């Protein structure tokens, strides 16, 4: 079983599979997405906190 798995992995790595993707590109995409989310959070955080506090106040009144 392990020999078959090893053979399959070695064959896949040896062929230079084009579906492996562009790792530096994916890293850059991930970092840019994280920066975008952090930036949006900085802008929207006060409004989101206000909505949350209002919702919690309404729930605790009932």
PDBQT receptor file of N, H, CA, C and O in Angstrom, charges set to zero:
ATOM      1  N   UNK A   1       0.833  -1.196   0.000  1.00  0.00    +0.000 N 
ATOM      2  CA  UNK A   1       0.000   0.000   0.000  1.00  0.00    +0.000 C 
ATOM      3  C   UNK A   1       0.875   1.258   0.000  1.00  0.00    +0.000 C 
ATOM      4  O   UNK A   1       0.658   2.171  -0.797  1.00  0.00    +0.000 OA
ATOM      5  N   UNK A   2       1.867   1.297   0.902  1.00  0.00    +0.000 N 
ATOM      6  H   UNK A   2       2.043   0.556   1.549  1.00  0.00    +0.000 HD
ATOM      7  CA  UNK A   2       2.741   2.466   0.955  1.00  0.00    +0.000 C 
ATOM      8  C   UNK A   2       3.583   2.593  -0.311  1.00  0.00    +0.000 C 
ATOM      9  O   UNK A   2       3.859   3.698  -0.776  1.00  0.00    +0.000 OA
ATOM     10  N   UNK A   3       3.988   1.447  -0.863  1.00  0.00    +0.000 N 
ATOM     11  H   UNK A   3       3.764   0.549  -0.485  1.00  0.00    +0.000 HD
ATOM     12  CA  UNK A   3       4.776   1.486  -2.096  1.00  0.00    +0.000 C 
ATOM     13  C   UNK A   3       3.948   2.064  -3.241  1.00  0.00    +0.000 C 
ATOM     14  O   UNK A   3       4.463   2.827  -4.058  1.00  0.00    +0.000 OA
ATOM     15  N   UNK A   4       2.686   1.708  -3.301  1.00  0.00    +0.000 N 
ATOM     16  H   UNK A   4       2.267   1.088  -2.637  1.00  0.00    +0.000 HD
ATOM     17  CA  UNK A   4       1.800   2.233  -4.343  1.00  0.00    +0.000 C 
ATOM     18  C   UNK A   4       1.599   3.740  -4.176  1.00  0.00    +0.000 C 
ATOM     19  O   UNK A   4       1.605   4.487  -5.155  1.00  0.00    +0.000 OA
ATOM     20  N   UNK A   5       1.423   4.173  -2.942  1.00  0.00    +0.000 N 
ATOM     21  H   UNK A   5       1.418   3.566  -2.147  1.00  0.00    +0.000 HD
ATOM     22  CA  UNK A   5       1.262   5.597  -2.666  1.00  0.00    +0.000 C 
ATOM     23  C   UNK A   5       2.528   6.360  -3.032  1.00  0.00    +0.000 C 
ATOM     24  O   UNK A   5       2.466   7.432  -3.635  1.00  0.00    +0.000 OA
ATOM     25  N   UNK A   6       3.680   5.796  -2.661  1.00  0.00    +0.000 N 
ATOM     26  H   UNK A   6       3.730   4.925  -2.172  1.00  0.00    +0.000 HD
ATOM     27  CA  UNK A   6       4.966   6.429  -2.965  1.00  0.00    +0.000 C 
ATOM     28  C   UNK A   6       5.159   6.537  -4.470  1.00  0.00    +0.000 C 
ATOM     29  O   UNK A   6       5.593   7.574  -4.971  1.00  0.00    +0.000 OA
ATOM     30  N   UNK A   7       4.841   5.479  -5.184  1.00  0.00    +0.000 N 
ATOM     31  H   UNK A   7       4.489   4.637  -4.777  1.00  0.00    +0.000 HD
ATOM     32  CA  UNK A   7       4.986   5.479  -6.641  1.00  0.00    +0.000 C 
ATOM     33  C   UNK A   7       4.070   6.524  -7.273  1.00  0.00    +0.000 C 
ATOM     34  O   UNK A   7       4.478   7.242  -8.186  1.00  0.00    +0.000 OA
ATOM     35  N   UNK A   8       2.850   6.606  -6.795  1.00  0.00    +0.000 N 
ATOM     36  H   UNK A   8       2.518   6.023  -6.054  1.00  0.00    +0.000 HD
ATOM     37  CA  UNK A   8       1.915   7.595  -7.325  1.00  0.00    +0.000 C 
ATOM     38  C   UNK A   8       2.375   9.018  -7.082  1.00  0.00    +0.000 C 
ATOM     39  O   UNK A   8       2.267   9.872  -7.962  1.00  0.00    +0.000 OA
ATOM     40  N   UNK A   9       2.892   9.275  -5.881  1.00  0.00    +0.000 N 
ATOM     41  H   UNK A   9       2.981   8.581  -5.167  1.00  0.00    +0.000 HD
ATOM     42  CA  UNK A   9       3.379  10.620  -5.572  1.00  0.00    +0.000 C 
ATOM     43  C   UNK A   9       4.595  10.976  -6.410  1.00  0.00    +0.000 C 
ATOM     44  O   UNK A   9       4.695  12.088  -6.929  1.00  0.00    +0.000 OA
ATOM     45  N   UNK A  10       5.520  10.032  -6.541  1.00  0.00    +0.000 N 
ATOM     46  H   UNK A  10       5.438   9.129  -6.120  1.00  0.00    +0.000 HD
ATOM     47  CA  UNK A  10       6.720  10.294  -7.337  1.00  0.00    +0.000 C 
ATOM     48  C   UNK A  10       6.370  10.523  -8.801  1.00  0.00    +0.000 C 
ATOM     49  O   UNK A  10       6.955  11.393  -9.446  1.00  0.00    +0.000 OA
ATOM     50  N   UNK A  11       5.426   9.757  -9.333  1.00  0.00    +0.000 N 
ATOM     51  H   UNK A  11       4.950   9.050  -8.809  1.00  0.00    +0.000 HD
ATOM     52  CA  UNK A  11       4.997   9.951 -10.715  1.00  0.00    +0.000 C 
ATOM     53  C   UNK A  11       4.372  11.330 -10.908  1.00  0.00    +0.000 C 
ATOM     54  O   UNK A  11       4.625  12.003 -11.908  1.00  0.00    +0.000 OA
ATOM     55  N   UNK A  12       3.572  11.733  -9.964  1.00  0.00    +0.000 N 
ATOM     56  H   UNK A  12       3.366  11.187  -9.153  1.00  0.00    +0.000 HD
ATOM     57  CA  UNK A  12       2.905  13.040 -10.077  1.00  0.00    +0.000 C 
ATOM     58  C   UNK A  12       3.917  14.180 -10.009  1.00  0.00    +0.000 C 
ATOM     59  O   UNK A  12       3.809  15.152 -10.757  1.00  0.00    +0.000 OA
ATOM     60  N   UNK A  13       4.900  14.065  -9.115  1.00  0.00    +0.000 N 
ATOM     61  H   UNK A  13       4.987  13.275  -8.508  1.00  0.00    +0.000 HD
ATOM     62  CA  UNK A  13       5.910  15.112  -9.006  1.00  0.00    +0.000 C 
ATOM     63  C   UNK A  13       6.839  15.128 -10.210  1.00  0.00    +0.000 C 
ATOM     64  O   UNK A  13       7.302  16.194 -10.616  1.00  0.00    +0.000 OA
ATOM     65  N   UNK A  14       7.116  13.977 -10.781  1.00  0.00    +0.000 N 
ATOM     66  H   UNK A  14       6.740  13.111 -10.451  1.00  0.00    +0.000 HD
ATOM     67  CA  UNK A  14       8.046  13.885 -11.907  1.00  0.00    +0.000 C 
ATOM     68  C   UNK A  14       7.455  14.450 -13.191  1.00  0.00    +0.000 C 
ATOM     69  O   UNK A  14       8.203  14.903 -14.058  1.00  0.00    +0.000 OA
ATOM     70  N   UNK A  15       6.154  14.435 -13.334  1.00  0.00    +0.000 N 
ATOM     71  H   UNK A  15       5.546  14.067 -12.630  1.00  0.00    +0.000 HD
ATOM     72  CA  UNK A  15       5.542  14.892 -14.587  1.00  0.00    +0.000 C 
ATOM     73  C   UNK A  15       5.473  16.405 -14.691  1.00  0.00    +0.000 C 
ATOM     74  O   UNK A  15       5.186  16.926 -15.769  1.00  0.00    +0.000 OA
ATOM     75  N   UNK A  16       5.725  17.125 -13.612  1.00  0.00    +0.000 N 
ATOM     76  H   UNK A  16       5.958  16.702 -12.736  1.00  0.00    +0.000 HD
ATOM     77  CA  UNK A  16       5.614  18.579 -13.670  1.00  0.00    +0.000 C 
ATOM     78  C   UNK A  16       4.193  19.017 -13.942  1.00  0.00    +0.000 C 
ATOM     79  O   UNK A  16       3.943  19.813 -14.847  1.00  0.00    +0.000 OA
ATOM     80  N   UNK A  17       3.277  18.508 -13.172  1.00  0.00    +0.000 N 
ATOM     81  H   UNK A  17       3.481  17.861 -12.437  1.00  0.00    +0.000 HD
ATOM     82  CA  UNK A  17       1.845  18.741 -13.354  1.00  0.00    +0.000 C 
ATOM     83  C   UNK A  17       1.547  20.242 -13.407  1.00  0.00    +0.000 C 
ATOM     84  O   UNK A  17       1.848  20.952 -12.448  1.00  0.00    +0.000 OA
ATOM     85  N   UNK A  18       0.965  20.741 -14.498  1.00  0.00    +0.000 N 
ATOM     86  H   UNK A  18       0.720  20.164 -15.277  1.00  0.00    +0.000 HD
ATOM     87  CA  UNK A  18       0.664  22.171 -14.594  1.00  0.00    +0.000 C 
ATOM     88  C   UNK A  18      -0.462  22.608 -13.663  1.00  0.00    +0.000 C 
ATOM     89  O   UNK A  18      -0.652  23.808 -13.461  1.00  0.00    +0.000 OA
ATOM     90  N   UNK A  19      -1.210  21.672 -13.094  1.00  0.00    +0.000 N 
ATOM     91  H   UNK A  19      -1.056  20.698 -13.258  1.00  0.00    +0.000 HD
ATOM     92  CA  UNK A  19      -2.307  22.019 -12.193  1.00  0.00    +0.000 C 
ATOM     93  C   UNK A  19      -1.837  22.307 -10.770  1.00  0.00    +0.000 C 
ATOM     94  O   UNK A  19      -2.658  22.573  -9.893  1.00  0.00    +0.000 OA
ATOM     95  N   UNK A  20      -0.544  22.257 -10.534  1.00  0.00    +0.000 N 
ATOM     96  H   UNK A  20       0.123  22.040 -11.246  1.00  0.00    +0.000 HD
ATOM     97  CA  UNK A  20      -0.053  22.509  -9.180  1.00  0.00    +0.000 C 
ATOM     98  C   UNK A  20      -0.257  23.957  -8.777  1.00  0.00    +0.000 C 
ATOM     99  O   UNK A  20      -0.366  24.253  -7.587  1.00  0.00    +0.000 OA
ATOM    100  N   UNK A  21      -0.308  24.850  -9.727  1.00  0.00    +0.000 N 
ATOM    101  H   UNK A  21      -0.219  24.609 -10.693  1.00  0.00    +0.000 HD
ATOM    102  CA  UNK A  21      -0.607  26.240  -9.417  1.00  0.00    +0.000 C 
ATOM    103  C   UNK A  21       0.628  27.079  -9.202  1.00  0.00    +0.000 C 
ATOM    104  O   UNK A  21       1.756  26.584  -9.194  1.00  0.00    +0.000 OA
ATOM    105  N   UNK A  22       0.387  28.346  -9.030  1.00  0.00    +0.000 N 
ATOM    106  H   UNK A  22      -0.528  28.748  -9.036  1.00  0.00    +0.000 HD
ATOM    107  CA  UNK A  22       1.438  29.331  -8.839  1.00  0.00    +0.000 C 
ATOM    108  C   UNK A  22       1.456  29.693  -7.361  1.00  0.00    +0.000 C 
ATOM    109  O   UNK A  22       0.665  30.520  -6.908  1.00  0.00    +0.000 OA
ATOM    110  N   UNK A  23       2.359  29.072  -6.611  1.00  0.00    +0.000 N 
ATOM    111  H   UNK A  23       3.001  28.399  -6.979  1.00  0.00    +0.000 HD
ATOM    112  CA  UNK A  23       2.368  29.260  -5.159  1.00  0.00    +0.000 C 
ATOM    113  C   UNK A  23       2.623  30.715  -4.776  1.00  0.00    +0.000 C 
ATOM    114  O   UNK A  23       1.879  31.242  -3.949  1.00  0.00    +0.000 OA
ATOM    115  N   UNK A  24       3.636  31.402  -5.330  1.00  0.00    +0.000 N 
ATOM    116  H   UNK A  24       4.240  30.974  -6.003  1.00  0.00    +0.000 HD
ATOM    117  CA  UNK A  24       3.811  32.812  -4.952  1.00  0.00    +0.000 C 
ATOM    118  C   UNK A  24       2.585  33.668  -5.271  1.00  0.00    +0.000 C 
ATOM    119  O   UNK A  24       2.273  34.606  -4.538  1.00  0.00    +0.000 OA
ATOM    120  N   UNK A  25       1.903  33.347  -6.347  1.00  0.00    +0.000 N 
ATOM    121  H   UNK A  25       2.157  32.584  -6.942  1.00  0.00    +0.000 HD
ATOM    122  CA  UNK A  25       0.684  34.085  -6.675  1.00  0.00    +0.000 C 
ATOM    123  C   UNK A  25      -0.408  33.876  -5.647  1.00  0.00    +0.000 C 
ATOM    124  O   UNK A  25      -1.108  34.818  -5.273  1.00  0.00    +0.000 OA
ATOM    125  N   UNK A  26      -0.556  32.637  -5.187  1.00  0.00    +0.000 N 
ATOM    126  H   UNK A  26       0.012  31.872  -5.490  1.00  0.00    +0.000 HD
ATOM    127  CA  UNK A  26      -1.571  32.347  -4.170  1.00  0.00    +0.000 C 
ATOM    128  C   UNK A  26      -1.219  33.000  -2.839  1.00  0.00    +0.000 C 
ATOM    129  O   UNK A  26      -2.100  33.461  -2.113  1.00  0.00    +0.000 OA
ATOM    130  N   UNK A  27       0.077  33.037  -2.525  1.00  0.00    +0.000 N 
ATOM    131  H   UNK A  27       0.792  32.663  -3.115  1.00  0.00    +0.000 HD
ATOM    132  CA  UNK A  27       0.499  33.700  -1.286  1.00  0.00    +0.000 C 
ATOM    133  C   UNK A  27       0.180  35.187  -1.370  1.00  0.00    +0.000 C 
ATOM    134  O   UNK A  27      -0.332  35.770  -0.414  1.00  0.00    +0.000 OA
ATOM    135  N   UNK A  28       0.482  35.802  -2.510  1.00  0.00    +0.000 N 
ATOM    136  H   UNK A  28       0.898  35.328  -3.287  1.00  0.00    +0.000 HD
ATOM    137  CA  UNK A  28       0.189  37.225  -2.685  1.00  0.00    +0.000 C 
ATOM    138  C   UNK A  28      -1.313  37.484  -2.616  1.00  0.00    +0.000 C 
ATOM    139  O   UNK A  28      -1.743  38.457  -1.997  1.00  0.00    +0.000 OA
ATOM    140  N   UNK A  29      -2.102  36.640  -3.233  1.00  0.00    +0.000 N 
ATOM    141  H   UNK A  29      -1.753  35.850  -3.737  1.00  0.00    +0.000 HD
ATOM    142  CA  UNK A  29      -3.557  36.784  -3.195  1.00  0.00    +0.000 C 
ATOM    143  C   UNK A  29      -4.080  36.677  -1.766  1.00  0.00    +0.000 C 
ATOM    144  O   UNK A  29      -4.957  37.441  -1.363  1.00  0.00    +0.000 OA
ATOM    145  N   UNK A  30      -3.543  35.733  -1.004  1.00  0.00    +0.000 N 
ATOM    146  H   UNK A  30      -2.830  35.112  -1.332  1.00  0.00    +0.000 HD
ATOM    147  CA  UNK A  30      -3.965  35.564   0.386  1.00  0.00    +0.000 C 
ATOM    148  C   UNK A  30      -3.600  36.783   1.222  1.00  0.00    +0.000 C 
ATOM    149  O   UNK A  30      -4.415  37.265   2.009  1.00  0.00    +0.000 OA
ATOM    150  N   UNK A  31      -2.383  37.282   1.057  1.00  0.00    +0.000 N 
ATOM    151  H   UNK A  31      -1.720  36.891   0.418  1.00  0.00    +0.000 HD
ATOM    152  CA  UNK A  31      -1.963  38.466   1.816  1.00  0.00    +0.000 C 
ATOM    153  C   UNK A  31      -2.785  39.696   1.435  1.00  0.00    +0.000 C 
ATOM    154  O   UNK A  31      -3.179  40.472   2.306  1.00  0.00    +0.000 OA
ATOM    155  N   UNK A  32      -3.041  39.875   0.157  1.00  0.00    +0.000 N 
ATOM    156  H   UNK A  32      -2.721  39.244  -0.550  1.00  0.00    +0.000 HD
ATOM    157  CA  UNK A  32      -3.842  41.021  -0.267  1.00  0.00    +0.000 C 
ATOM    158  C   UNK A  32      -5.263  40.927   0.273  1.00  0.00    +0.000 C 
ATOM    159  O   UNK A  32      -5.847  41.940   0.658  1.00  0.00    +0.000 OA
ATOM    160  N   UNK A  33      -5.816  39.736   0.306  1.00  0.00    +0.000 N 
ATOM    161  H   UNK A  33      -5.342  38.913  -0.006  1.00  0.00    +0.000 HD
ATOM    162  CA  UNK A  33      -7.164  39.556   0.860  1.00  0.00    +0.000 C 
ATOM    163  C   UNK A  33      -7.185  39.876   2.345  1.00  0.00    +0.000 C 
ATOM    164  O   UNK A  33      -8.118  40.511   2.836  1.00  0.00    +0.000 OA
ATOM    165  N   UNK A  34      -6.152  39.435   3.061  1.00  0.00    +0.000 N 
ATOM    166  H   UNK A  34      -5.394  38.919   2.662  1.00  0.00    +0.000 HD
ATOM    167  CA  UNK A  34      -6.086  39.710   4.497  1.00  0.00    +0.000 C 
ATOM    168  C   UNK A  34      -5.968  41.210   4.758  1.00  0.00    +0.000 C 
ATOM    169  O   UNK A  34      -6.601  41.730   5.676  1.00  0.00    +0.000 OA
ATOM    170  N   UNK A  35      -5.169  41.900   3.962  1.00  0.00    +0.000 N 
ATOM    171  H   UNK A  35      -4.655  41.477   3.216  1.00  0.00    +0.000 HD
ATOM    172  CA  UNK A  35      -5.025  43.350   4.125  1.00  0.00    +0.000 C 
ATOM    173  C   UNK A  35      -6.343  44.055   3.806  1.00  0.00    +0.000 C 
ATOM    174  O   UNK A  35      -6.715  45.006   4.493  1.00  0.00    +0.000 OA
ATOM    175  N   UNK A  36      -7.042  43.606   2.786  1.00  0.00    +0.000 N 
ATOM    176  H   UNK A  36      -6.739  42.833   2.228  1.00  0.00    +0.000 HD
ATOM    177  CA  UNK A  36      -8.329  44.200   2.429  1.00  0.00    +0.000 C 
ATOM    178  C   UNK A  36      -9.351  44.018   3.550  1.00  0.00    +0.000 C 
ATOM    179  O   UNK A  36     -10.076  44.954   3.888  1.00  0.00    +0.000 OA
ATOM    180  N   UNK A  37      -9.410  42.828   4.121  1.00  0.00    +0.000 N 
ATOM    181  H   UNK A  37      -8.822  42.068   3.847  1.00  0.00    +0.000 HD
ATOM    182  CA  UNK A  37     -10.347  42.571   5.223  1.00  0.00    +0.000 C 
ATOM    183  C   UNK A  37      -9.983  43.421   6.432  1.00  0.00    +0.000 C 
ATOM    184  O   UNK A  37     -10.865  43.983   7.081  1.00  0.00    +0.000 OA
ATOM    185  N   UNK A  38      -8.686  43.520   6.743  1.00  0.00    +0.000 N 
ATOM    186  H   UNK A  38      -7.970  43.063   6.216  1.00  0.00    +0.000 HD
ATOM    187  CA  UNK A  38      -8.263  44.335   7.885  1.00  0.00    +0.000 C 
ATOM    188  C   UNK A  38      -8.616  45.807   7.660  1.00  0.00    +0.000 C 
ATOM    189  O   UNK A  38      -9.054  46.487   8.588  1.00  0.00    +0.000 OA
ATOM    190  N   UNK A  39      -8.428  46.294   6.448  1.00  0.00    +0.000 N 
ATOM    191  H   UNK A  39      -8.072  45.742   5.694  1.00  0.00    +0.000 HD
ATOM    192  CA  UNK A  39      -8.774  47.682   6.145  1.00  0.00    +0.000 C 
ATOM    193  C   UNK A  39     -10.267  47.942   6.262  1.00  0.00    +0.000 C 
ATOM    194  O   UNK A  39     -10.684  48.958   6.818  1.00  0.00    +0.000 OA
ATOM    195  N   UNK A  40     -11.066  47.030   5.743  1.00  0.00    +0.000 N 
ATOM    196  H   UNK A  40     -10.727  46.205   5.291  1.00  0.00    +0.000 HD
ATOM    197  CA  UNK A  40     -12.519  47.180   5.861  1.00  0.00    +0.000 C 
ATOM    198  C   UNK A  40     -12.968  47.123   7.315  1.00  0.00    +0.000 C 
ATOM    199  O   UNK A  40     -13.883  47.839   7.720  1.00  0.00    +0.000 OA
ATOM    200  N   UNK A  41     -12.323  46.275   8.087  1.00  0.00    +0.000 N 
ATOM    201  H   UNK A  41     -11.580  45.693   7.758  1.00  0.00    +0.000 HD
ATOM    202  CA  UNK A  41     -12.680  46.170   9.498  1.00  0.00    +0.000 C 
ATOM    203  C   UNK A  41     -12.366  47.467  10.237  1.00  0.00    +0.000 C 
ATOM    204  O   UNK A  41     -13.135  47.892  11.100  1.00  0.00    +0.000 OA
ATOM    205  N   UNK A  42     -11.245  48.094   9.904  1.00  0.00    +0.000 N 
ATOM    206  H   UNK A  42     -10.620  47.748   9.203  1.00  0.00    +0.000 HD
ATOM    207  CA  UNK A  42     -10.910  49.366  10.546  1.00  0.00    +0.000 C 
ATOM    208  C   UNK A  42     -11.960  50.430  10.251  1.00  0.00    +0.000 C 
ATOM    209  O   UNK A  42     -12.309  51.223  11.125  1.00  0.00    +0.000 OA
ATOM    210  N   UNK A  43     -12.458  50.447   9.030  1.00  0.00    +0.000 N 
ATOM    211  H   UNK A  43     -12.175  49.803   8.320  1.00  0.00    +0.000 HD
ATOM    212  CA  UNK A  43     -13.450  51.451   8.641  1.00  0.00    +0.000 C 
ATOM    213  C   UNK A  43     -14.815  51.126   9.236  1.00  0.00    +0.000 C 
ATOM    214  O   UNK A  43     -15.515  52.023   9.706  1.00  0.00    +0.000 OA
ATOM    215  N   UNK A  44     -15.195  49.861   9.220  1.00  0.00    +0.000 N 
ATOM    216  H   UNK A  44     -14.626  49.132   8.838  1.00  0.00    +0.000 HD
ATOM    217  CA  UNK A  44     -16.551  49.474   9.614  1.00  0.00    +0.000 C 
ATOM    218  C   UNK A  44     -16.687  49.103  11.087  1.00  0.00    +0.000 C 
ATOM    219  O   UNK A  44     -17.805  48.905  11.563  1.00  0.00    +0.000 OA
ATOM    220  N   UNK A  45     -15.595  49.004  11.812  1.00  0.00    +0.000 N 
ATOM    221  H   UNK A  45     -14.687  49.164  11.426  1.00  0.00    +0.000 HD
ATOM    222  CA  UNK A  45     -15.665  48.524  13.194  1.00  0.00    +0.000 C 
ATOM    223  C   UNK A  45     -16.581  49.364  14.086  1.00  0.00    +0.000 C 
ATOM    224  O   UNK A  45     -17.382  48.783  14.820  1.00  0.00    +0.000 OA
ATOM    225  N   UNK A  46     -16.508  50.685  14.065  1.00  0.00    +0.000 N 
ATOM    226  H   UNK A  46     -15.858  51.156  13.469  1.00  0.00    +0.000 HD
ATOM    227  CA  UNK A  46     -17.420  51.448  14.931  1.00  0.00    +0.000 C 
ATOM    228  C   UNK A  46     -18.898  51.184  14.626  1.00  0.00    +0.000 C 
ATOM    229  O   UNK A  46     -19.712  51.058  15.541  1.00  0.00    +0.000 OA
ATOM    230  N   UNK A  47     -19.232  51.101  13.351  1.00  0.00    +0.000 N 
ATOM    231  H   UNK A  47     -18.571  51.203  12.608  1.00  0.00    +0.000 HD
ATOM    232  CA  UNK A  47     -20.629  50.840  12.985  1.00  0.00    +0.000 C 
ATOM    233  C   UNK A  47     -21.048  49.440  13.414  1.00  0.00    +0.000 C 
ATOM    234  O   UNK A  47     -22.161  49.246  13.904  1.00  0.00    +0.000 OA
ATOM    235  N   UNK A  48     -20.160  48.464  13.230  1.00  0.00    +0.000 N 
ATOM    236  H   UNK A  48     -19.257  48.622  12.831  1.00  0.00    +0.000 HD
ATOM    237  CA  UNK A  48     -20.485  47.094  13.633  1.00  0.00    +0.000 C 
ATOM    238  C   UNK A  48     -20.630  46.972  15.146  1.00  0.00    +0.000 C 
ATOM    239  O   UNK A  48     -21.501  46.253  15.637  1.00  0.00    +0.000 OA
ATOM    240  N   UNK A  49     -19.778  47.674  15.878  1.00  0.00    +0.000 N 
ATOM    241  H   UNK A  49     -19.070  48.258  15.479  1.00  0.00    +0.000 HD
ATOM    242  CA  UNK A  49     -19.893  47.652  17.341  1.00  0.00    +0.000 C 
ATOM    243  C   UNK A  49     -21.209  48.274  17.786  1.00  0.00    +0.000 C 
ATOM    244  O   UNK A  49     -21.860  47.771  18.702  1.00  0.00    +0.000 OA
ATOM    245  N   UNK A  50     -21.600  49.365  17.139  1.00  0.00    +0.000 N 
ATOM    246  H   UNK A  50     -21.071  49.773  16.395  1.00  0.00    +0.000 HD
ATOM    247  CA  UNK A  50     -22.875  50.000  17.469  1.00  0.00    +0.000 C 
ATOM    248  C   UNK A  50     -24.052  49.081  17.196  1.00  0.00    +0.000 C 
ATOM    249  O   UNK A  50     -24.968  48.983  18.013  1.00  0.00    +0.000 OA
ATOM    250  N   UNK A  51     -24.035  48.407  16.056  1.00  0.00    +0.000 N 
ATOM    251  H   UNK A  51     -23.291  48.486  15.392  1.00  0.00    +0.000 HD
ATOM    252  CA  UNK A  51     -25.106  47.457  15.741  1.00  0.00    +0.000 C 
ATOM    253  C   UNK A  51     -25.154  46.326  16.758  1.00  0.00    +0.000 C 
ATOM    254  O   UNK A  51     -26.232  45.918  17.192  1.00  0.00    +0.000 OA
ATOM    255  N   UNK A  52     -23.989  45.822  17.133  1.00  0.00    +0.000 N 
ATOM    256  H   UNK A  52     -23.114  46.152  16.781  1.00  0.00    +0.000 HD
ATOM    257  CA  UNK A  52     -23.943  44.728  18.105  1.00  0.00    +0.000 C 
ATOM    258  C   UNK A  52     -24.467  45.173  19.467  1.00  0.00    +0.000 C 
ATOM    259  O   UNK A  52     -25.251  44.461  20.095  1.00  0.00    +0.000 OA
ATOM    260  N   UNK A  53     -24.039  46.340  19.921  1.00  0.00    +0.000 N 
ATOM    261  H   UNK A  53     -23.403  46.918  19.411  1.00  0.00    +0.000 HD
ATOM    262  CA  UNK A  53     -24.487  46.839  21.224  1.00  0.00    +0.000 C 
ATOM    263  C   UNK A  53     -25.997  47.080  21.223  1.00  0.00    +0.000 C 
ATOM    264  O   UNK A  53     -26.678  46.779  22.203  1.00  0.00    +0.000 OA
ATOM    265  N   UNK A  54     -26.512  47.618  20.134  1.00  0.00    +0.000 N 
ATOM    266  H   UNK A  54     -25.958  47.863  19.338  1.00  0.00    +0.000 HD
ATOM    267  CA  UNK A  54     -27.948  47.856  20.015  1.00  0.00    +0.000 C 
ATOM    268  C   UNK A  54     -28.722  46.542  20.042  1.00  0.00    +0.000 C 
ATOM    269  O   UNK A  54     -29.748  46.435  20.714  1.00  0.00    +0.000 OA
ATOM    270  N   UNK A  55     -28.235  45.553  19.317  1.00  0.00    +0.000 N 
ATOM    271  H   UNK A  55     -27.402  45.640  18.771  1.00  0.00    +0.000 HD
ATOM    272  CA  UNK A  55     -28.903  44.249  19.295  1.00  0.00    +0.000 C 
ATOM    273  C   UNK A  55     -28.870  43.597  20.671  1.00  0.00    +0.000 C 
ATOM    274  O   UNK A  55     -29.867  43.018  21.102  1.00  0.00    +0.000 OA
ATOM    275  N   UNK A  56     -27.747  43.682  21.361  1.00  0.00    +0.000 N 
ATOM    276  H   UNK A  56     -26.937  44.152  21.010  1.00  0.00    +0.000 HD
ATOM    277  CA  UNK A  56     -27.644  43.082  22.696  1.00  0.00    +0.000 C 
ATOM    278  C   UNK A  56     -28.559  43.798  23.685  1.00  0.00    +0.000 C 
ATOM    279  O   UNK A  56     -29.148  43.163  24.560  1.00  0.00    +0.000 OA
ATOM    280  N   UNK A  57     -28.678  45.118  23.549  1.00  0.00    +0.000 N 
ATOM    281  H   UNK A  57     -28.199  45.634  22.838  1.00  0.00    +0.000 HD
ATOM    282  CA  UNK A  57     -29.558  45.873  24.437  1.00  0.00    +0.000 C 
ATOM    283  C   UNK A  57     -31.013  45.481  24.205  1.00  0.00    +0.000 C 
ATOM    284  O   UNK A  57     -31.784  45.360  25.157  1.00  0.00    +0.000 OA
ATOM    285  N   UNK A  58     -31.390  45.284  22.952  1.00  0.00    +0.000 N 
ATOM    286  H   UNK A  58     -30.764  45.382  22.178  1.00  0.00    +0.000 HD
ATOM    287  CA  UNK A  58     -32.769  44.884  22.659  1.00  0.00    +0.000 C 
ATOM    288  C   UNK A  58     -33.072  43.486  23.172  1.00  0.00    +0.000 C 
ATOM    289  O   UNK A  58     -34.175  43.229  23.654  1.00  0.00    +0.000 OA
ATOM    290  N   UNK A  59     -32.114  42.588  23.074  1.00  0.00    +0.000 N 
ATOM    291  H   UNK A  59     -31.218  42.797  22.682  1.00  0.00    +0.000 HD
ATOM    292  CA  UNK A  59     -32.324  41.217  23.547  1.00  0.00    +0.000 C 
ATOM    293  C   UNK A  59     -32.417  41.186  25.065  1.00  0.00    +0.000 C 
ATOM    294  O   UNK A  59     -33.244  40.466  25.624  1.00  0.00    +0.000 OA
ATOM    295  N   UNK A  60     -31.578  41.960  25.732  1.00  0.00    +0.000 N 
ATOM    296  H   UNK A  60     -30.906  42.546  25.279  1.00  0.00    +0.000 HD
ATOM    297  CA  UNK A  60     -31.574  41.927  27.197  1.00  0.00    +0.000 C 
ATOM    298  C   UNK A  60     -32.800  42.625  27.790  1.00  0.00    +0.000 C 
ATOM    299  O   UNK A  60     -33.142  42.364  28.943  1.00  0.00    +0.000 OA
ATOM    300  N   UNK A  61     -33.472  43.504  27.038  1.00  0.00    +0.000 N 
ATOM    301  H   UNK A  61     -33.193  43.716  26.101  1.00  0.00    +0.000 HD
ATOM    302  CA  UNK A  61     -34.679  44.159  27.527  1.00  0.00    +0.000 C 
ATOM    303  C   UNK A  61     -35.849  43.192  27.583  1.00  0.00    +0.000 C 
ATOM    304  O   UNK A  61     -36.712  43.319  28.452  1.00  0.00    +0.000 OA
ATOM    305  N   UNK A  62     -35.893  42.241  26.685  1.00  0.00    +0.000 N 
ATOM    306  H   UNK A  62     -35.193  42.137  25.979  1.00  0.00    +0.000 HD
ATOM    307  CA  UNK A  62     -37.033  41.308  26.621  1.00  0.00    +0.000 C 
ATOM    308  C   UNK A  62     -36.803  40.205  27.553  1.00  0.00    +0.000 C 
ATOM    309  O   UNK A  62     -37.636  39.305  27.662  1.00  0.00    +0.000 OA
TER     310      UNK A  62
